[in-house]
Amino acid sequence: MRILGRLAADAPHQLAISCAGETITRAELAARSNRLARAFATLGAGYGDFVTIGLPNSIDFFVTVLACWKLGAVPQPISARLPAAERAAIVDLADSALVIGADPAEHPGRTCVAADFQPDPALADGPLPEVVSPSWKAQTSGGSTGRPKLIVAGAAAEGTPELAAAVARMRPTDSQLVAGPLHHNSPFTAAFTGLLVGQHLVLLPRFDAGRALAAIAGHRVGWVQLVPTMMLRMLRLIEESPGTYDVSSLHALWHGASACPPWLKEAWITLLGADKVFEMYGGTESQAATLITGEEWLTHRGSVGRAALGEIVVLDAEGERAPTGEVGEIYLRGPAGAPPSYRYIGAEAKKRDDWESLGDLGWLDAEGYLYLSGRRTDLIIAGGANIYPAEVEAAIDAHPLVLSSVVVGLPDDDLGERVHALVQAKPGLTVDDLIEHLGARLVRYKVPRSVEFIDEPLRDDAGKVRHGAMREAAIARMTNVLGG
């Protein structure tokens, strides 16, 4: 962790992180993480060990990850809100040497410390002997099966974050808004890249559209990474109160994680300028990734870009390359001769030769630009027609009273499956209004046959949703209503 030490030495009083009224300087961050690393060592964590981190977005999260790296341990972040049984499955899979933010009674035989754990103040806070963790992160994913797996990064905790920052248009002098949950890969990667090139991180404990917009204005934020759900909620506030929210400081807005409705992306391009909006597609596995600028997108509307890392193909059901414009399964592979970018614990990659699939469907145009259709496991087949939930959700979300939506296929005796929409909306929206809105945007067979209004958000703070779980819950509700 020479980088953090160098930053602290160069500008010890420079703010490193601000969160909910609390701040920490570079020097304080270095000292606190040094002391915590020594405390973790006394608890048995060391080189190559997995340390499961169940902390919410907070300064403590950063201190904890940095302490792991300083020991040569591997940080393995999880949601702080995981049920005990789900957390236990992950901890057992990782064989964690240390679990942060958990009750020891829930993990017999494991060393656990509470979320508010504080090291002995008698421990030294000076630099530790230099050691490099063999893997800089190990993210968790449930995937389509719902069973946990670890995605262990192939790269060690060393390198030059300046290279990643340059690709992402990060400026060291920027403030970066960290709006997503840090246990997810994209916010984790962006936040630590920014921190280690010298950015001031403005961290939200949880995403809130109003607080995000206030933070951008108050801290003159220059760089932010969002997901479409966040973009939609923020746009609604901007539209409701024109002139209230100042986003003029932004020079780079990145988005990804899920397909962005073209109308929503275009609205942000209009708001900020095409030269300030960027998109990336790829997985935590990092075999390959696409990138597209706002200017490119305007001439390739709906695309997530061309391969900027590794290679991408679209294959049909027989494993042959799909013709231009034809939907198939997206497969990726890393740059020729590059070492593996990850390894799984608890799962096997889906492969065709040396190509790997993350389960996404899409198509390529004649210039090699990729367009997403949805997840293979989420595809709805109604009356023999393929319906991609992302397309229907984009049309639903375009209604000004809609806050979020999820589309699933429910069993149907006639069609096999019927399109069912779960919608979180502002007061005043009726089913008839929504169907009329969709009739002008979708062919008839894609319009939901049923609509269910839901009071709470349908996606998490990272914009993620498990369509399968939503489908099963909707079926259960329908069964209860019908008395089945």
N, C-alpha and C positions, 0 to 999 in steps of 0.2 A: 504493500500500500504506500509505496513511495510517492505516488501522485498526490494523495490527500496531504501527506506531510509537506510536500513542496508547496501546495496551495496555501496551507496554513502558515508556512514560513514566509511566503511572499506577502500575504495580506491576512494576518491573524484575526483582525477585527471585522473582516468582510462577512456579511450575513451569508450563511450557507443555506439555511432552510427557515421558512416562516410557516407556522401552522396554527390556526385558531388562536391567535394572540400570543403564541409562544414563538421565540426565535432562538437560533443557535448560530454562533459564528464558526468559521472554519477551525480556529484553534480549539474552541470548546468541543466541536465534533470530533476532532482528532484525539483529544485527551479523554473524552468520555468513552469512545470506542476502544481506546487502548486499555483503559481500566476494565471495561466489560469483557474484553478478550481474555484478560488474565483471570477474571472471575469464571468465565466459561471453561478455561483450562483446568481450574481447580475442581470443576464439576465433571470432568472427564472428557470434554470435547477436544478433538485434536485434528491433525492432518487427515484430510480425506473423509472425515466423518460428516454425516448428514445432520444438520441442525434444523428441525422443523420450527418454523416461525409463525405462530398464530396471533399476530398483532394487527390491529387496525391501522389505517393510515395515520402516521404520527411521526414525530421526530425520533421516538424510540425505535421505530421500525428501521430507520436508516442507521442508527447507532448499532443495532443488533446485527444487521447485514455486514456492516464494516468490521465489527468485532469477529464475525465468522471468518471473513477473508484474512484478517490479521493472524488467525490461528492456522490458516490453511484448510479450514473446514468449508463445507458446501452449504450455503443457505438454501433452504427448501421452504419457501413461503406458502402458506395456505390461508384461506379465509378465517378470520377471527370468529366468525359466526357458525362455523361447521358444527353439526351435532357430534356428540362424543363418539358415536359408533363410526361415523364417516371419518373423523379425525384418526381414530384408532386404526382403521384399515390402511390409511396412508402412512402412519407412523410405523406400523408393522412392515409395510412394503419397503420403506426407506431404511428400516432398522436404525432409527434415529438414535444418536448418542445423547441428544438433548432435545427437549420439547419446550418451547417458549409459549407461555400463555395458556397453560393447561393445568387441570387439577391432577395431582399425582395418583389419586384414587381411580382415575379413568384410564391410566396407563400403567398397570402393575409391572414392575421390573424396569421401568424407564425412569430416567432422571428428568424431572419436570420443574419449571419455575413459573411463578405467576407473571401475568402481564406487567405488573408494576414492580417487578424485581429490580432491586438496586444493589450493585456490587459493594463490597466492603470498602469504605473510603480510605482505608489504610493501604489498599492495593495501589501500586504505582500507576501513573497515567502517562509515562513517557513512552517513546517508541519501543516496539518489540523487535526481536530478531526477524529478519526478512524471511518470509516463507510464502509460497504461492499455492493457493488451492488448486487441485487438479481439475476442478470444474467450477465455473463462476456462478452457476445457478442450477437448480433442479426444480422446475415448475411441475405442477400437478394438473392433470386433466382427467375428466371423467369420460370424455369421448362419447361415441354413440352407444356404447354398451352400458354406461353408467358406472362401470367398475373403475376404480382409480388406477392411474398409471403415472409414473414419473418420467419426465422428459429431461434427461440430464445433459446439460450443454457439453459439447465436445471440446470447447475451448477452456483453457485454464484462466484463472483470475489475473491475467496480465495482458498487456497490449497497449495500444494507443487509442484512447477514446476520441482523440481529435479526428481520426479518420471517419468514424461513425458519425461524429458531429458534423463533419463537412458534408457528408452525403445527406444528412437530415436538415441541412441549412441552419444548424444551431450556431449562435454566436456566443462566445464566452461571456460577453458583457450583458447578455439577455437575462431577464427573469423568465423562468419557465413555469407555467401553470400545470401542476400535476393534479388532474381532475379525476382520474380513474383509480380503482383499487390496486394497491401495489402488489397484491398477491397474483395479479394477472401479468402475463409476460410483457405486453407492450408498455403499460405504465412503468413497470419495474425497469425495463431496459432504457426507456427514454429518460426517466428520472435519474438513474445512476450515471448514464452517459453525460447528461447535463451537469450533474454535480461534479463529476471528475474533470470537466473542462472549465469549471469555474463559474457556472451559472448559479444564480440565486433561485432556489426552488420555492414556489408558493404552493403549498400543499393543502388540498381540501380534505378534511376528515372523511367526508362523504360527498358525492356529487350533489350539487344543488344548482340549478340553472341561474338563479338570482345571485348567489354567492360567487359563482364562477365569473359572471359578467362584472360583478363589483370588484373582484380580485384583478381581473384584466385591466380595468380602469385604474384602480388604486395603486397597483404595483407597476403599471406601464409594461405589462407582460408582452414580450416579443414573440414567444414560441409556445405553442400548445398542441397537444395531441388529444383528439376527441374520438368518440364513436358516434355513429348516426343518431342514436337515441339522444345523446347529449346535444348534438347539433340541432335536432328538432325542438327540444325543450327550450334551448337558448333562443332559437329563432322565434318561437312563439312569444317570448317575453319582449324581444326587440320589436316585433310587429305590433304588440299590444300597446307599447309605450314608445313611439318613435322619438328619437332624440335623447332618450334617457340613458342609454348605455353606450359608452365610448369604447370601441374596439380598434381605434385607429393605430394603436401601438403595435398591433400584431403584424409581423412580417412573414410568419410561417404558421399555417394551420394544417396539421397532418391528420388524416383520419384513416381508419381501417377497421378490422375486427369483424365487420359484417357488411353486406352490400348496402351501399348508400343510394337511396332513391334519387334518380337524376334531377327531379325538380328541387330536392333539398340541396343537393350539391350546387346546382345552378344558383340558388338563392344566396348561398355563401360566397360564391364567386362574384355575384353582383354586389354583395355587401363589402367584400374585402379587395377584390381584384383577382383576376385569374393567375397572376404571378405569385400569389400568396397562399394558394390552396394546393395541397399535395396529397396523394393517396398511395398507400402501399398494400400489397396483398402477399401473404405468406403465412407460415405456421410457426409455432414455437420451435419446431424442429429445425427451421432455418436451412433446409436443403436448397431452396430457391426462393426468390421473391420478385415481384413486379413493382414498378414505380411509374407514376404518371403525374405530370404537372397539370395545373389548371388550364394552361394554353393548349396542351395536347388533348385534354379531355373535351374541350369545346369542339374539336374536330373528330373526336372518337367518343361521342356521348355514351355514357354508361360503362365505359371500359375501366378496368383497374390497372391498365398499362401493359408494357412489355417486360420481359425478363430483364432485370437489372443485376440479378445474382443467380447463377446456375441456369438451368434450362427448364422449360415448361412445355408439355404436350397435352393434347386432348385425345383420349382413346375411346373407341366404341366398345360395345359389349364383348366383341371378339378379341379385343386387345390391339386392334389396328388403329392407325391414326385416323381420327374423324375428319371428314372433308371440311373445308373452310365453311364456317357458319353453322355447322351441325353440332348440337349439344352432345357432350359425352362426359366422361369422368376425367378430371384434371390430375395429371401425374407430374411429379417434379424430380429433379436430380441435381446434385451439387456440381460445382465446377470440376472439370476433369483434373484428376490428380490431387484434389483437395482431401484432407482427412475428414472422417465422419463429423458432421456438425452436431450430432446428438447420439444418445442411446436411450432406449426404453428400459424401464424396470416395470414389469407387470403387464407387458403387451408385446406384440410383434407387429412390425410395419406391414402394411398391405403393399405388396410389390408385384410388378411385372418386369422381369429381368432386373435392371438396375434403376428402374423408375419406381417412385413411391407415391401413393395417394393419401391425401388427408380426408377424403370423402366428399370433396366438393365437385359440383357439376358446372360446366360452362362451355364456352366455345371461343375459337380464335378467328379473327378476321384475316384478310389477305395480307395485312402488314404485320401480323403477329401480335396484335393487341388482344388481350384476354378480357372476356366478359363472363361474369358469374351468373349462374342460374339458381343455385341453391345447394343444399346438402342432399347427397344421394339418399340418406335415410329419411329425409323430410318430404321427399317427392310424393305428391298426391296423384293417384290414378283414378279418375272419375269417368265412368262410362267409356273407358279405353283411352281417354285423353290425359296427357301429362300436364300437371299443373304445379308450378313452382311457387311455394308459399311466399318467397321474397318478392315476387312480382305483385302478388295480391296485397301484401303488407305495404308495399310502396304506394300503391294506389289508395289504400285506406288512410295511410298516414298523411296523404296530401290534403285531406279534409281539415279545415282550419280548427275544428273542435276536437280533433283526435290528438291524444298525447302519446299513445303507443298502441301497437297491435301485434297479435300473433295469429297465424293462420295454420290450422291443422286439418287433417282428413279424418272424418268420423265414419264408422261403418254404416253402409247403406244397402238395403236389400236390392234396390234397383240398379244403382250406379257402381256398387262395390265400395266406393267412398264418396262422401260429399264434403264440400268445402265449408268449413266452420270457422268463423272469425271471433276471436276474443279481443275486445276493444276497451281500452281505458280512454275515457273522453271527458271533456268539460260538460257541465250541465247544458241541456238543451238539445243534444244530438239524439235523434230517433233512428230506429232501424230503417224506416222509409226514406229519411233524408240520406242516410249512408248508402243505401242501395241505389238511389237515384244518382248520387255522386259517382258511384262505381260504374253505373251503366254507361256513362260517357267516357270511361277510361279502360274498361276491360270487355273482352268478348264475353258473351252471356254465360258460357259454361264455366268461366273462371270466377264469376260473381258468387260470393258465399250464399249457400242455401239457408244458413242460419247464422245469427249474430248474438253474441253473449256479451253484455257489458260487465266489466270488472272494475272494482273500485281502486285496487292497488296497482302499482307499476308492474308491467309484465316482463320486463327485462331487468337484469341487475345493472350495477353501476358501470360495468364494462360493456353493456349492450348485449350481453349473452342471454340466451334462452335455450332450454332443452325442449324442443318441440315434442319429443316422445313423452316426456313427463306431463306437459301441458295437455297432450291428447288423452292420456290415460285419466287425468283429473277431470277433463271435460266429459269423457264417457261415463265416469263414475257419477258426476252430477246429473247427467241425463238419465242414468239408470235410477237414481234416487227419486227424481221427479216423476218418472213413469212407474215407480213402484216395483222395478225389476229386482 
